[in-house]
Amino acid sequence: MSDLKNDLDATGLLCPLPVLKARKRLQTLSPGETLTMRADDPAAVVDVPHFCAEAGHELLSAMDEGAVQVYVIRKG
């Protein structure tokens, strides 16, 4: 079973909430740990990569699962 602190369900939230929640959750992780976030906000496709680049995190993957995008972010 995955660690709940490393999973974030941001479905149903609109910009900027998915990124804000990801930022808050990443603060609880150690550098190198990963966060898996699910979001269905169309703006997240642009917002999440931009957030990672600006904050020094690495976007390991971004994939679609139907109407939901799944992002894996490694804390910088």
Contact map, one row per residue, 1 for C-alpha under 8 A:
1110000000000000000000000000000000000000000000000000000000000000000000000000
1111011000000000000000000000000000000000000000000000000000000000000000000000
1111111000000000000000000000000000000000000000000000000000000000000000000000
0111111100000000000000000000000000000000000000000000000000000000000000000000
0011111100000000000000001001100000100000000000000000000000000000000000000000
0111111100000000000000001000100001110000000000000000000000000000000000000000
0111111110000000000000000000000000111000000000000000000000000000000000000000
0001111111000000000001001000000000111100000000000000000000000000000000000000
0000001111100000000000000000000000001110000000000000000000000000000000000000
0000000111111000110010000000000000001111000000000000000000000000000000000000
0000000011111000000000000000000000000111100000000000000000000000000100000000
0000000001111100000000000000000000000011100000000000000000000000000000000000
0000000001111110110000000000000000000011100000000000000000000000000000000000
0000000000011111110000000000000000000000101000000000000000000000000000000000
0000000000001111111000000000000000000000101100000000000000000000000000000000
0000000000000111111100000000000000000000000000000000000000000000000000000000
0000000001001111111110000000000000000000000000000000000000000000000000000000
0000000001001111111111000000000000000010100100000000000000000000000000000000
0000000000000011111111100000000000000000000100110010000000000000000000000000
0000000000000001111111110000000000000000000000000000000000000000000000000000
0000000001000000111111111000000000000000000000000000000000000000000000000000
0000000100000000011111111100000000001000000000000000000000000000000000000000
0000000000000000001111111110000000000000000000000000000000000000000000000000
0000000000000000000111111111000000000000000000000000000000000000000000000000
0000110100000000000011111111100000000000000000000000000000000000000000000000
0000000000000000000001111111100000100000000000000000000000000000000000000010
0000000000000000000000111111110000000000000000000000000000000000000000000000
0000100000000000000000011111110000000000000000000000000000000000000000000000
0000110000000000000000001111111011000000000000000000000000000000000000000010
0000000000000000000000000011111110000000000000000000000000000000000000000010
0000000000000000000000000000111110000000000000000000000000000000000000000111
0000000000000000000000000000011111000000000000000000000000000000000000000111
0000000000000000000000000000111111100000000000000000000000000000000000000110
0000010000000000000000000000100111110000000000000000000000000000000000011110
0000111100000000000000000100000011111000000000000000000000000000000000111110
0000011100000000000000000000000001111100000000000000000000000000000001111000
0000001111000000000001000000000000111110000000000000000000000000000001111000
0000000111100000000000000000000000011111000000000000000000000000000111100000
0000000011111000010000000000000000001111100100000000000000000000000111000000
0000000001111000000000000000000000000111110100000000000000000000001110000000
0000000000111110010000000000000000000011111110000000000000000000000000000000
0000000000000000000000000000000000000001111110000000000000000000000000000000
0000000000000110000000000000000000000000111111100000000000000000000000000000
0000000000000010011000000000000000000011111111110000000000000000000000000000
0000000000000000000000000000000000000000111111111000000000000000000010000000
0000000000000000000000000000000000000000001111111100000000000000000000000000
0000000000000000001000000000000000000000001111111110000000000000000000000000
0000000000000000001000000000000000000000000111111111000000000000000000000000
0000000000000000000000000000000000000000000011111111100000100000000000000000
0000000000000000000000000000000000000000000001111111110000000000000000000000
0000000000000000001000000000000000000000000000111111111000000000000000000000
0000000000000000000000000000000000000000000000011111111111100000000000001000
0000000000000000000000000000000000000000000000001111111111000000000000000000
0000000000000000000000000000000000000000000000000111111110000000000000000000
0000000000000000000000000000000000000000000000000011111110000000000000000001
0000000000000000000000000000000000000000000000000001111111000000000000000011
0000000000000000000000000000000000000000000000000001111111100000000000001111
0000000000000000000000000000000000000000000000000001100111110000000000001111
0000000000000000000000000000000000000000000000001001000011111100000000111100
0000000000000000000000000000000000000000000000000000000001111100000000111100
0000000000000000000000000000000000000000000000000000000000111110000001111000
0000000000000000000000000000000000000000000000000000000000111111000011110000
0000000000000000000000000000000000000000000000000000000000001111100011100000
0000000000000000000000000000000000000000000000000000000000000111111111000000
0000000000000000000000000000000000000000000000000000000000000011111111000000
0000000000000000000000000000000000000000000000000000000000000001111110000000
0000000000000000000000000000000000000001000000000000000000000001111110000000
0000000000100000000000000000000000000111000000000000000000000001111111000000
0000000000000000000000000000000000000111000010000000000000000111111111100000
0000000000000000000000000000000000011110000000000000000000001111100111110000
0000000000000000000000000000000000111100000000000000000000111110000011111000
0000000000000000000000000000000001111000000000000000000000111100000001111100
0000000000000000000000000000000001111000000000000001000011111000000000111110
0000000000000000000000000000001111100000000000000000000011110000000000011111
0000000000000000000000000100111111100000000000000000000111000000000000001111
0000000000000000000000000000001100000000000000000000001111000000000000000111
